[in-house]
């Protein structure tokens, strides 16, 4: 990615660029931009579908010598990532996230209502997955990123995110719409919600999986 940017920067347009490696949930990673200095954002945040993004890079991590064991991957890589899978979740983190979400208005009540449904579904199963612990931590992280982005963007700047919805245990979570709701609470205007493709068809033969139709969507909002 950095090489692609460098090649564009060295082209006829002579673009200036900076690569920042940091945690977009914290303010430190955004400090070099300065307030109202960015012209837009294009991103694809982690999907809320219990996918282990750390494990997905395990081959590369071993190959480049970044880790030497599974335990090292969990402590050095996964522990610092946005919570998107039950392997990252914990009771304490979910409780703290639930409390902190109240800073972002009505979204806290929406997340709490969905969390309660997920907990009820988990309790029906002898070894249910803790999706209810993932939800508060996930949306708190998204809210923190959006809050930092709101400070960094110039008024009128567009934001385009690619993200999918989900339905753990058949409980539908309209992640793109909820992200839009958080963004509106932080001073963005929500402009478009475009469905790009359907998801989940590969699991249609799995008779224990939910039958909720899922999609991957492009959402557009703008700094007011």
C-alpha positions in Angstrom: 0.0 0.0 0.0 2.8 2.4 0.9 4.6 1.6 -2.4 1.4 2.3 -4.4 1.1 5.7 -2.6 4.7 6.5 -3.2 4.5 5.7 -7.0 1.5 8.1 -7.2 3.2 10.7 -5.2 6.3 10.6 -7.5 4.1 10.9 -10.6 3.1 14.0 -12.5 0.9 15.3 -9.7 3.7 15.3 -7.1 1.5 14.4 -4.2 2.7 14.7 -0.7 1.9 11.9 1.7 2.7 10.4 5.1 2.3 6.9 6.4 1.3 6.7 10.0 1.3 3.4 11.9 -0.9 3.8 14.9 -4.2 3.1 16.7 -6.9 5.1 15.1 -9.0 4.8 18.3 -6.5 7.1 20.1 -5.8 10.7 19.5 -2.0 10.3 19.2 -2.2 8.7 15.7 -4.1 11.7 14.4 -2.0 14.5 15.9 0.3 14.9 12.8 -2.7 15.8 10.7 -3.9 18.7 12.7 -7.5 19.8 13.1 -9.6 20.2 10.0 -6.7 19.4 7.7 -7.9 16.2 6.0 -10.0 16.3 2.8 -11.7 12.9 3.1 -11.6 9.3 4.3 -11.8 6.0 2.4 -11.7 3.0 4.6 -13.1 -0.5 5.3 -13.4 -1.1 9.1 -13.4 -4.7 10.4 -16.7 -6.5 9.8 -18.7 -7.6 12.9 -18.8 -11.2 11.8 -16.5 -13.0 14.3 -13.6 -13.1 11.9 -10.2 -13.3 13.6 -8.2 -10.6 11.6 -5.0 -11.4 13.6 -5.2 -15.1 12.7 -5.8 -14.2 9.1 -2.3 -12.8 8.9 -0.6 -15.7 10.8 1.3 -17.0 7.8 2.8 -13.6 7.1 3.6 -13.0 10.8 5.5 -16.3 11.0 7.2 -15.8 7.7 8.5 -12.4 8.5 9.6 -13.4 12.0 7.1 -11.0 13.7 5.9 -13.9 16.0 7.1 -17.3 16.9 4.1 -18.8 18.6 0.3 -18.6 18.8 0.5 -17.1 22.3 2.8 -14.4 21.0 0.4 -13.5 18.2 -2.4 -13.2 20.8 -0.4 -10.9 23.0 1.6 -8.9 20.4 -1.0 -8.5 17.7 -4.5 -9.5 18.5 -4.7 -7.8 21.9 -4.2 -4.3 20.4 -6.7 -4.7 17.6 -10.3 -3.5 17.5 -12.6 -6.2 19.0 -14.4 -8.0 16.2 -14.3 -11.6 17.4 -15.3 -13.5 20.5 -11.6 -14.5 21.0 -10.8 -10.9 21.9 -13.8 -10.3 24.1 -14.0 -10.2 27.9 -16.5 -9.5 30.6 -14.6 -6.4 31.9 -14.0 -4.9 28.5 -17.7 -5.3 27.5 -18.8 -3.7 30.8 -16.5 -0.7 30.4 -17.4 -0.3 26.7 -21.1 -0.3 27.6 -20.6 2.5 30.1 -18.5 4.6 27.8 -20.9 4.2 24.9 -23.3 6.4 26.9 -21.1 9.3 25.9 -22.3 8.9 22.3 -26.0 9.3 22.9 -28.8 7.0 21.8 -26.6 4.5 20.1 -25.8 3.1 23.6 -29.5 2.1 24.1 -29.6 0.5 20.6 -26.4 -1.5 21.2 -27.7 -2.6 24.7 -30.9 -3.8 23.2 -29.1 -6.0 20.6 -26.7 -7.2 23.3 -29.6 -8.4 25.4 -30.9 -10.4 22.5 -27.5 -12.0 21.8 -27.1 -12.9 25.5 -30.5 -14.6 25.5 -29.5 -16.6 22.4 -26.2 -17.6 24.0 -27.9 -18.8 27.1 -30.0 -21.2 25.1 -26.9 -23.0 24.0 -24.6 -25.2 26.2 -21.4 -23.6 24.8 -22.7 -20.4 23.1 -20.3 -17.8 21.7 -20.0 -14.5 23.6 -21.2 -12.3 20.7 -22.9 -10.1 23.4 -19.5 -9.2 24.7 -18.1 -8.2 21.3 -20.8 -5.7 20.4 -20.2 -2.9 23.0 -16.4 -3.0 22.5 -16.8 -2.9 18.7 -19.1 0.0 18.5 -17.2 2.0 21.1 -14.0 1.6 19.0 -15.9 2.7 15.9 -17.3 5.7 17.8 -13.8 6.7 18.9 -12.4 6.5 15.4 -15.3 8.6 14.0 -14.8 11.2 16.8 -11.1 11.6 15.9 -11.9 11.7 12.2 -14.5 14.5 12.9 -11.7 16.6 14.4 -9.3 15.9 11.5 -11.6 16.5 8.6 -12.3 19.8 6.9 -16.0 20.8 6.9 -17.7 19.3 3.8 -15.2 16.4 3.5 -16.7 13.1 2.3 -16.2 9.8 4.1 -16.7 6.5 2.2 -16.6 3.2 4.2 -17.1 -0.3 3.0 -18.6 -2.6 5.6 -21.0 -5.5 6.0 -23.9 -6.3 8.3 -24.2 -9.5 10.3 -26.6 -11.8 12.2 -24.9 -13.8 14.9 -27.4 -16.5 16.1 -29.9 -14.9 13.7 -30.0 -11.6 15.6 -29.7 -9.0 12.8 -27.2 -6.2 13.3 -27.3 -3.4 10.7 -23.7 -2.4 11.2 -23.6 0.1 8.3 -26.7 1.9 9.6 -25.5 1.9 13.2 -22.2 3.4 12.1 -24.2 6.1 10.2 -26.1 6.8 13.4 -22.9 7.3 15.4 -21.5 9.5 12.7 -24.6 11.7 12.7 -24.3 12.1 16.4 -20.8 13.4 15.9 -21.7 16.0 13.4 -21.7 14.1 10.1 -24.5 14.0 7.6 -25.4 10.6 6.3 -25.9 10.7 2.5 -25.9 7.2 0.9 -26.1 3.5 1.8 -25.4 1.4 -1.3 -25.6 -2.4 -1.4 -22.8 -3.8 -3.4 -23.3 -7.6 -3.1 -25.0 -10.3 -1.0 -23.0 -12.2 1.5 -23.3 -15.6 3.2 -24.5 -17.7 0.2 -21.6 -20.2 0.7 -23.1 -21.3 4.0 -26.6 -22.1 2.7 -26.1 -25.8 3.0 -25.3 -25.4 6.8 -28.6 -26.3 8.5 -27.6 -24.8 11.8 -26.8 -21.4 10.4 -29.3 -18.5 10.4 -31.2 -17.7 7.2 -30.9 -13.9 7.4 -29.9 -12.3 4.2 -26.7 -10.3 4.5 -24.9 -7.8 2.3 -21.8 -5.8 1.9 -22.5 -2.0 1.6 -20.8 1.2 0.8 -21.8 4.1 3.1 -21.2 7.7 2.4 -21.4 10.5 5.1 -20.0 14.0 5.1 -18.5 16.3 7.7 -21.1 19.0 8.3 
